[in-house]
Amino acid sequence: MMKLNPATLLIILLALGGGAALFLTESKPETPPVVALKPEAAPIDVTNSAVEDLKKQIILLEGQIEYLQGQNDALKDENAQMIQKLGMLGMKDAPKMTLKDEEDVAPDFVGMGLEMMKMRKLHALPLVTTSVSQEEVEKVILAWLKRQQPNEEGKKLARGLAALGWIPEAIDPLPMRAALLARQLGGWYDDESETMFTIDPSTASGPAVTSNEPLGIAFGQLLREYGDILYQPQHGPMKTDMRLARDSLIAGDAALTRFLHSLQNPASELKDDLPAEDPDHPINQVPMPAYLRELALFPFNRGFDFAQTLHSAGNFAQLNSAYSRPPISTAEVIEPEMYLDPERLAPVEIQLDDVKLKGVLPYLDDCLGKFACVTALRTYNTDEDAALGARGLVADRLLAWVADGGAKRDHAAWQTLFMDKSAADAFYKAMLNSLKQRYETKGESEFTTQGRFVSLLRNRGDAGVVLIEAASEESRAALKLLMK
């Protein structure tokens, strides 16, 4: 059995959130007092299940102890080397300390994790951390993403977006999303092995990847703490809008935690020399369609502002409570005041009497949300017109069906609903401009070109707009009746 020194044991107990005071001494062991057992004491009945659970907890704790002991040994070696170098200062032929000496020191992820947990007010053991290749990290992330979007849900969404013409072709977006997350976080916490995998610098696609490891540690701690609450695959895949909103909560929380930690520890600030928009930046090396890239970056870009607003409103207690009441839409992330409003509005769902096209159900039935809407409009409109067009969005519903006959793109219908006619007018104008530029038409609301049968129609008392993209005239006519 491993022997623990008092300092290591103290770290573990503090990480566990123990409230009792602990006094460690090196006094000589005394003979333990004899305690008489009462004759009437009954034996404790321990079930097999309880025993197995206890064994698992012991194994996990032993792993944590072993890792902490290894970190402690590494720190001892580092201190010994530093003391030796300091003692030789001023001596002839003494080796000089260089910047490389500092770079060669392995990051203390345990210490960093403990600092972040203390600042973030999370009471948990530090993450067991191991370094693996970037390829291995991407595989772990991909496995997690597939659990969140089972039954090829990622491919179905991409196929529907391709039917609308918002991405060039139907692809599998999850491997690209995994590659992007690996570069954004520099690692990933795997809940199945209960291990934080960081990327080995020798396998990283760029120095910016490993400099993101502190963000990955913060993200991993939050995923371990709140992942089971925030993501519940047993209830089925979430709509795109809700999934982006929940991703924004944890990504924004991690980004805020990492930022506040860097303010207290300037040495841990990001050392990324390349701006995010630089083509050589590791994030831009992932061959992801522009529209999907914008959706993937949203949780970190806008999530930080969302988390910062919640933190300002009620410190970390407000953020902690948000996991039990997460944002339901990207609109709430973009405008946190909507989320914090005591009279928070319930989500609106667009009802249709029938969704079968020629007797066939759609393979995709999704809600894209405000950010996906404004991103689609921004492709061919100014930022101002795109924001104005999406401002009054109340609800949306995207449906897609398989197109037969060798068509390159499927049939799709995107129904949107706005708070009033003027808001619907702004969206209609921006979307009509998008169609005009994309298909090079004269601005008609209904046309046929490039093998596509397109209609942009007003409905639902002029508060609704429906975009129909079909692969045949027959299907367009059927969809117009269906969406009416």
N, C-alpha and C positions, 0 to 999 in steps of 0.2 A: 504494500500500500504506500502511495506517495506521501512523503512527509512535507507538511506545509510550514513555512516560517510565519511568524505572527503578522508581518506586514501584508503578505498575500492573503491570509485569512481575513484580515481586517477589510481589505478591498472588496472581497467577495461579500462579506456581511453587509457592508455599506451599500453595495450595488443591489442587494436584495431588499434594501429599504428597511433594515432592522432598526427598531426604535430604541432598543435597550442599549445602555452604555456598556462598553466592553473594556475590561482591564486585563492586560497581558503582562505577566511578570515572568521572571526566570527563577523563581524560588524553588527550593528543593521539593520534590514530590512528597506529600504526606500520606500516611496510611489512611485509606478511605474508611470512613465510619461504617460500621455494620448496621444495616437497616433490617429490622425484623419485619417479615411479611405477615400480614394478618391471615389467620387460618381460613377465614371465610372469603378471602379474595378469589374471585372466579377468573379463569384464564380468558384472555382477550381473543375473540373470534375474528380472525382476519381472513377475508375472502381471497380467492385466487386472483380476482380482478384487482383488488387493492394491492396485493403483493406485486403483481405485474406492473401496475402504475408506479409503485414505489421504486421498483427496479429500474424502470425507464428514467425516473427522476434522478436516481443515483448515478446512472450511466451518463446522463446529460451533465450533471454536476461534476463528475470526474473528468469529463472532456473539457469543461470550462476551466477546472483547476489545472489540468495538464497544460492547457494553452496559456493560462496566466503564468504558470511556472516557467514556461518557455520564454514568454515575454520578459519575465523578471531576470532570467539568465542572460538574455540578450542585452538588457539594459545594464547589467553588471559588467558584461564584457565591454560595452560601449564606454561606461564610466572609467573602467580600468585603462582603456586606450587614451581617453582624454586626460586622465591624471598623469599618465606616462608622458604625453606630449607636453603638458604644462610643466612638468618637472624638468624637462630638457630645454625649456626656453632659455635662450641666452648662451647655451653651450655650443661649442664649436661643432660644425657639421650636424647640428640638430635638425631633424626634418621639420619643414615648415608646414603649418596647417593651410590647406588650400580650400577653395570652394568645392572641389571634388570630394574632399573628406566629408563635407556636410551633406553632399548629394548622395554619397554612398550609404549613409545611415538609413536603415529601414524605417518607414513610418510607424509610429506607435499608435496603431489603430485602437488598441484597447484603451490607452490613456485618452485618446481623442474621443472615443465612444463614451467613456465615463464622464468626460467634461461636458459633452453635448447632452447626455441624459440628465446630468445635474442641472444644467442651464434650462433644458426643456422640461424639467420636473417629471421625468419618467423614471419609475422605480423598476428596474429590470437588470438582469445580468448583462455584461457586455457581450457583443456578438463574437462567436467563434469565427475567426477570419483565416482564410487561406488564399494563396495566390495561384491562379491558374491562367491559361492562355485566354486571349480575347475571344477566340472561337468557342471555347468552353463556356464562357460567360454568356455569349449570345445564345448558345443551345439551352442553357438554363432559363434565360428570359423567354425564349420562344416556347418552351414547355409551359411556362406560367401563362403566357398570352393565350395559348391554345385551350387552357383550362377555363380562361375567362370568356373566350369566344369559341365554344365547341361547335361541332357539326358544320365546319367550314364557314362560319358566320363572317369571318374576315373576307374570304373570297367572294361571298355573296354581296357584301357591301360594295366591294371594289367593282364587281360586275354591274351593279346598279348605277354606280357613279359613272362608269364607262358608257352605260346606256344614255345617260344625260349629257355625255360629252365633256364631263368635267375632268376626266383623266383619259389619257390616250387609249388605253386598252385594259381589259380585265386581267388582273394580276393577283398574286397572293401577297397581301401587304404585311402579314405578320412577321416573316423573316426580316423585312426591311425595318419594321418597327423595333424588333429585337436588336438589330445592329445599331439603330439610332439611340436606343436606351443605353446600350453598353457604352457608347461614346459619351453620352450625356452624364452618366453616373460613375463610370470607371469601375463598375462592379455591380453585383446583384445579391440580394439576400434570398436564399432558397429555403422556403418554409418546410419542404419535405426533409431535407438533411439538416435543417436548422443551422446553416452555415452561410457566412458572408463571403462570397467569392470576389476577390479583387483581381484586376487584370495585371498580369506579369508585364512590367514595362518593356521587356525585350520582345513581346508579341503585340504591343499596342500599335494602333494605326497612326498614332501621333502623340506628342507629349501632352497635348491638351486633355487626352483621355485619362491618363493617370493623375493629372492635377485635379480632376473632378472627383477623386476618391472620397474626400471628406463629404461631399454632397451625397455620394452613394452610401456612406456609413449612416448619415442622417436619414436617408430614404429607407435604408434597410431596417433601422430601428423602428421607424414608424410603421413600416409594412408588417414587421413582426408583432407590433403592439396592436394595430388596428385593422390589419388586412382581413381578418375573418369577419369583422363588422362591416367594413367598407365594400368588400367584394364577396358575394355569396352566389357562386355559380349554380348552387342547387335550385335557385329560384329562376333559372333560365338566363340567357344573355340579356344584358341591358340594351336599351336603345342607345344609339350613338351619342345623342345629346346628353343623356344622363351619365354615360360612361366617361365622356370628356369632363363633365362637371366633377365627378368623383375623383378622377385622375388629377384634376386641378387642386383638389383639397390636399391630397398627400404630397404631390409634387411641390405645391406652393409652401406647405408646412416645412418640408425638407429644405427647400431653398432659403426660407426665412431662418431656420435653425442654423444652417450652415453660414449664412450671412452674419447673424448675431455672434456666432462663435468666432468668426474671423475678426470681428471688431475687438473681441477680447484677446485674440491671439493673432496679431498681425503676421506672424511668421507662417500661418496656415492659409494666407490669402491665395486666391487663384493666381497662377503664374502663366496664364495663357497669353502668348504674344500675338496670336492671330485673332482678329475679330470674327464673330460668328458668321458674317456675310462673306468672308474670304473663301474663294473656291477651294483652297487647299486645307481649310479647316476639316478635321475628321468628320464632323456632322455632315458636311456637304459632299463627302465621299460616298455616302449611301445613295445609290441610284433610285431615289424615291420620286414619284410624280409630285409636282409642286403643290397641288391641292392637298394630297395626303400628308405632305411634309408640314404644311401649315396646321393641319389638325393635330399632328403628332407633337408639335412644338407648343401648342396652345397651353397645355397644363403647366408647363414650366414658365412660360412668358407671362401669362395672365394669372396663373395660380399664385405667383409670388405676391402680386398686388392684392389678391383676394385674402391670402393668409395675413398679410401685413395689416389690412383693414380689420380683420377679426381680432388680431393681437392688440391693436390699438383700442378696440372696443372693450376688451375684457381680458387682456394678457393671455397666457397659455391656457387658462381655464376655459376661455371662449373657444379656442381651437380644439381642445380636448372634447368639449361637448358637441362640436360640429360633426364628429365622426358618428355620433348617435343620431344626428339630424343633418345629414350631408346635403349639399346643394343638389337641386333636382334638374338644373339646366345650365347651359353655358351663359344664358342671360343673367342668372344670379351671380355667376363668377365675374362677368363683365361689369355688372352693377351690384356690388355687395350690399347696397342699401336695400335692394329687393329681398335679399336673403335675411337681413337683420330686421326687416319690418315685422312687428308682432302680428300684423294681419296679412301674413304671407299668403299669396294666392295659390290655390291648388292648380296643378298642371291641367291643361285643357287637351282633350283628345278629339281628333277629327273622326266623326262617325260616318261610315258608309254602309248602305244596305247590303251591298254585295261586292266582293273583291275578286270574283272569278272572271278571268278573261277567256272566253270560249270554253267555259266549264273548268278552267285550270286555275288553281290558287297561285298567288305570287310566291316566288321563292324568297323575296325580300319584302318585309313590311317594317319600316323603320321611321324614326323621328330624328332629323338631322340637327335642328336647333338653330339658334341665332348666329353663332359664330360660323357654322358651316354655310349659312345663308349669305352672310356678309362676305365671306371668303369667295364664294361663287360669283358674287356680283363684282368684286374688286378686280377680277380678271380682265374685264373690259370696261370698267367704269372708274372714275376717280374715287379716292377713299371717301370723300365727302358724300358723293352720290350713293356709294355702296352702303355707307353707314345709315344714310337717310332711308334707303330702300328697305333695310332690315330692321329699322328702329321699332316699328309697331307690330312686329311678328308676335302672334299669340300662340300659334301651334302650326305644325306641319306634319305631313305624312308622305313618305316615299314608298311607292310600290313598284316592283319590277317582275316581269314575266319572261320566260324563255322565248326567243324568236326562232321559229323554224325556217327551213328553206335556205340554210346557209348564210343567213344574215350575220354581218360582223358584230352588230350591236343589238341588244335586246330591246323589248318594249318597256317603257317606264312612264309613270305618271307621278308628278310631285304636286300635291295639294298644299297650299299655304293659306293661312287665315290670319287676318290682321285686326287690330282693335277698332278701326273705322275705315271708311271709304278713302279718306285722304292718305292714310298710311298704305293702303293697298294700291293707290294710284302711284305713289313713289316707288314701290317695289315693281309694279307693272312697267313703269317707264324704264327703270334700270335693267330689268330682265329683257325687255324688248331690245334695248340697245346692245346687250350682250349677244343675243341671237343674231342681230343684224351684222355685227362684226365677225362673229364666229363663222356664220354661214355665208357672209358676203351677200346679203339680200338688200332690198330697198327699205326694209323696216316693216314688212308685213307681219301680222300676228299669226298668220297661218300660211304655210308654204311647204313645198316638196323640193328637196335638193340633196345631192350626194347620197341618195338611197335612204334618206330619212324623211319622215312625214311628221311635221312639227306643228303644234298649235299652242298658243298662249291665250287662255280664255279667262274671263271674269265670271265668278259665280258666288253663291252664298250671300246674296243681297249686296253685291259689289264689295264685300269685305274679304272675299276669297279670290285667289288667283291659282289656276292650275296649269302646269306646264306638261304637255304630252309629247313624248319622243317615241315614235313607233317605227317599225321596220316595214310596214305595209299600210296602204290606205284602209284596208278592211279593219286592221287592228286599231288604227287611229279613230275610226268611226265608232268602234265598239268601246274604246276608252272614253270618248266624249260622252257617251250615254252612261257609262259606269260612274264617271266622276260628277255627273250632273246632279 
